[in-house]
Amino acid sequence: MVLLLLFIALILQEKIFNDLTSKAFAAAIVETNATSSTDGATATMEPIAASLRAAEKALATPEVARAALLQAASKINQHKGDGTRASHEALTKLNMEVLALISQKSGTAFDPVKLRTLVTTAEAMAANSGASAPSVEWLKARQELVKSYMEATAQSREFWKGMAQMILLNLLLPVLTGLLGYVFASRQANKP
């Protein structure tokens, strides 16, 4: 019973923690997207952002969302040659993230947080005079956010692992010792 309660608490805490932290980090990424600088690229990002928004609206039907993501990937590929090297790199990175979502198993739901991040990235690039590449500061800020998210998740899991070990050691080990003592003592009492 205690193990079941511990297991349920672990699952609930992990789910709630991941939801809260992923939403917080997505909001922070949106803020860093809004402050990203431009590099004067000439490619237009609005059709790409529109395709990603369509995929986000179609999350309930994975195949429609997949088709919208494929359309966004093809539009990204069309605009890769436009602009500067930095915008080309930003478009390549965006394309890789879109393709990573597309490569999920067919029929499975897409992660709404990842899709929202892609939409905000494309919208920020479109808002900054056409299609701009994220600045180096923006990329560093985003890497720091991802790193801190991973650390927070690891710390949460380490806490619950330690808690489970402590409960198992302090609760179940004495019970097991008592049961084994009873079994062996009753065997010796039954011997002639």
Sequence and secondary structure as in RCSB ss.txt:
>XXXX:A:sequence
MVLLLLFIALILQEKIFNDLTSKAFAAAIVETNATSSTDGATATMEPIAASLRAAEKALATPEVARAALLQAASK
INQHKGDGTRASHEALTKLNMEVLALISQKSGTAFDPVKLRTLVTTAEAMAANSGASAPSVEWLKARQELVKSYM
EATAQSREFWKGMAQMILLNLLLPVLTGLLGYVFASRQANKP
>XXXX:A:secstr
 HHHHHHHHHHHHHHHHHHHHHHHHHHHHHHHHHT          HHHHHHHHHHHHTTTSHHHHHHHHHHHHHH
HHHHTTSS HHHHHHHHHHHHHHHHHHTS TT    HHHHHHHHHHHHHHHHTTSS    HHHHHHHHHHHHHHH
HHHHHHHHHHHHHHHHHIIIIIHHHHHHHHHHHHHHHHHH  
